[in-house]
Amino acid sequence: MTDMRLIVAGAGGRMGRTLVQAITAAPGVTLVGAAEAPGSSLIGRDAGELAGLGANGVALTADIDGLLGAADGVIDFTIPAVSVGLAERLSGKSLVHVIGTTGFSAEQDTAIAAAAQGSTTIKSGNMSLGVNLLAALVKKVAQTLDDSFDIEIVEMHHNKKIDAPSGTALMFGRAAAEGRGVDLATHSVRARDGHTGARRAGDIGFAALRGGSVVGEHSVIFAGPAERIELTHKAEDRMIFARGAVHAALWGRQQTTSGLYSMADVLGLTGF
């Protein structure tokens, strides 16, 4: 099979540049397009040069629609509104859409799920193997322990991250809620301040820290009577997310059924 031809949406950002590096290094894929927001000062710049690889002849453009005819897939680490619009434009086309964007509202999630019925879409709050394996473990532990074990999720990211809690923290929250057989929306505590009263049994708490250049650290804490279990993942390089996204794109190319998939599907963890 010929190499999978990929477009990077948001190619000028930190993750976009890392994706260009990952695609360049990975077998079976080739970069055919790099897109940025209209009005970006990076339009026209060479994607390879921005990624520190040297010129590769792929210039950043605001016209992603003009690139689609020469592509097999789009890897998209942008912002929610852009990802939703792109999902709707890709629906009905024979292209794979890998979404690593986080911070979606419930309405935006619904819009993407609807658009994905006409395309192969892989969407995840985190593309790393380790994080997705940990999410499966979180679900299993939550399923095993009763609500005498309080669940708290603590995450830290760099000071430029714009959404909180992180998509990964919410992924862990959903896994814990599924394990407990509850609805995260009605059992989620996102902030505590002042006289909040005693902790309610069964709640799933979130704490978000921001500072420096932290790539991503997450801990899921099960705090019970006289003992505590902590499951932790620490990301040391954005390349783990980029490699996961490329792997997801190649997996998506092999699927024969349209729909919305997750990294758990890609990694065979859905039945864990």
SVG drawing of the C-alpha trace seen along z (x, -y; Angstrom):
<svg xmlns="http://www.w3.org/2000/svg" viewBox="-26 -38 43 45">
<polyline fill="none" stroke="black" stroke-width="0.4" points="0.0,0.0 1.2,-3.5 2.1,-5.9 -0.8,-7.6 -0.9,-11.2 -1.5,-13.4 -2.4,-17.1 -1.6,-18.7 -4.1,-21.2 -2.6,-23.8 0.8,-23.0 2.4,-26.2 1.7,-25.4 3.8,-23.4 1.9,-20.1 1.6,-20.9 5.4,-21.2 5.8,-18.0 3.4,-16.2 5.4,-17.4 8.5,-15.8 6.6,-12.6 5.2,-12.2 8.6,-12.9 10.2,-10.1 7.4,-7.5 7.2,-4.8 4.0,-4.5 3.0,-8.2 4.0,-11.4 3.2,-15.1 1.2,-16.6 -0.3,-19.7 0.1,-22.0 -2.7,-24.4 -3.0,-27.4 -5.7,-29.9 -6.4,-32.7 -4.4,-35.7 -1.6,-33.8 1.8,-35.3 3.1,-31.8 1.1,-31.5 3.6,-30.8 6.3,-29.5 7.8,-26.1 6.5,-23.4 9.8,-21.6 11.7,-24.7 9.2,-25.6 9.6,-22.1 13.4,-22.4 13.9,-19.8 14.9,-22.0 12.8,-22.9 10.4,-20.2 8.5,-22.2 5.2,-22.1 4.1,-25.7 1.5,-26.6 -1.8,-27.7 -5.1,-28.9 -6.9,-27.0 -7.2,-23.5 -10.1,-22.7 -7.7,-23.1 -5.4,-20.4 -8.1,-17.7 -8.1,-16.4 -4.5,-15.2 -4.8,-13.7 -5.9,-10.5 -6.3,-12.0 -6.1,-15.1 -4.5,-15.2 -6.1,-18.0 -4.7,-19.5 -6.4,-22.9 -9.2,-24.5 -12.8,-23.1 -14.6,-25.4 -12.0,-24.6 -12.2,-20.9 -16.0,-20.9 -16.0,-22.8 -13.4,-20.5 -15.3,-17.4 -18.4,-18.7 -16.4,-19.5 -14.8,-16.0 -18.1,-14.2 -18.9,-12.2 -15.4,-12.3 -13.1,-9.2 -10.6,-10.8 -9.5,-9.9 -9.9,-12.6 -7.7,-12.3 -8.7,-14.8 -6.4,-15.5 -8.1,-18.8 -9.4,-19.2 -11.8,-21.5 -15.1,-20.6 -18.5,-21.5 -21.2,-18.9 -22.8,-20.5 -19.5,-20.4 -19.0,-16.7 -22.5,-16.0 -21.7,-17.9 -18.5,-15.9 -20.3,-12.6 -22.9,-13.4 -20.4,-14.4 -18.4,-11.2 -21.2,-9.1 -20.0,-10.1 -16.3,-9.7 -13.7,-7.7 -13.0,-9.9 -10.6,-9.0 -11.1,-11.5 -9.2,-11.3 -8.3,-13.6 -4.9,-12.0 -3.2,-10.0 -0.5,-8.3 -0.4,-4.5 0.4,-4.9 -2.5,-7.3 -5.0,-5.1 -3.7,-2.0 -4.0,-4.0 -7.6,-5.0 -8.4,-1.3 -6.8,-0.6 -8.7,-3.5 -12.0,-2.0 -11.1,1.4 -10.0,0.0 -13.1,-2.1 -15.2,0.9 -13.5,3.0 -13.6,0.5 -16.8,-0.9 -17.4,-4.6 -15.7,-4.3 -12.7,-5.1 -12.9,-8.8 -11.6,-9.5 -9.6,-12.6 -7.9,-13.5 -4.9,-15.9 -3.3,-17.3 -0.6,-19.8 0.3,-21.4 2.3,-24.2 1.3,-27.8 0.0,-28.2 -2.7,-25.6 -6.1,-27.2 -8.6,-24.5 -9.1,-23.0 -9.5,-20.3 -7.4,-18.8 -8.9,-16.4 -6.9,-13.7 -8.1,-14.4 -11.7,-14.3 -10.9,-11.0 -9.8,-9.6 -12.9,-11.0 -15.2,-9.3 -13.3,-6.0 -13.8,-6.2 -17.5,-7.1 -18.0,-4.2 -16.3,-1.9 -18.6,-3.1 -21.7,-3.0 -22.5,-6.7 -22.9,-9.8 -19.7,-12.0 -21.8,-15.2 -23.7,-14.7 -20.8,-13.4 -18.0,-15.8 -16.5,-18.4 -14.4,-20.9 -13.6,-23.5 -13.6,-23.9 -13.4,-27.2 -14.5,-28.5 -16.7,-26.5 -17.8,-23.7 -18.8,-21.2 -17.8,-17.6 -16.9,-15.7 -19.9,-13.9 -19.5,-10.1 -19.2,-9.1 -18.0,-12.5 -15.1,-12.5 -12.9,-15.6 -10.6,-17.5 -7.7,-19.8 -5.9,-21.6 -2.4,-23.1 -0.7,-25.3 2.9,-26.4 6.2,-26.4 6.8,-24.1 5.2,-20.9 4.1,-18.7 1.5,-16.8 1.2,-15.0 -1.9,-13.2 -2.7,-11.3 -5.9,-9.4 -6.1,-9.0 -8.3,-6.4 -8.3,-7.5 -9.9,-5.0 -10.0,-4.3 -6.3,-4.1 -5.0,-3.5 -4.5,-5.2 -4.0,-4.0 -2.4,-6.4 -2.2,-5.8 0.1,-8.3 1.3,-9.1 4.0,-11.7 4.5,-12.9 8.1,-14.0 7.8,-14.9 4.9,-15.9 6.3,-13.3 4.4,-10.6 1.1,-12.3 2.3,-12.8 3.3,-9.2 0.0,-8.1 -1.9,-10.3 0.1,-9.0 -0.6,-5.4 -4.3,-6.3 -4.4,-7.7 -2.9,-4.5 -5.4,-2.4 -8.2,-4.6 -7.2,-4.0 -7.8,-0.3 -11.4,-0.7 -14.2,0.1 -17.0,-1.4 -17.5,-5.1 -18.0,-6.4 -16.5,-7.9 -13.6,-5.9 -11.3,-6.4 -7.7,-5.5 -9.1,-2.7 -10.4,-1.3 -7.1,-1.9 -5.2,-0.1 -7.7,2.7 -8.5,1.7 -12.3,1.3 -12.9,4.7 -10.3,4.4"/>
</svg>
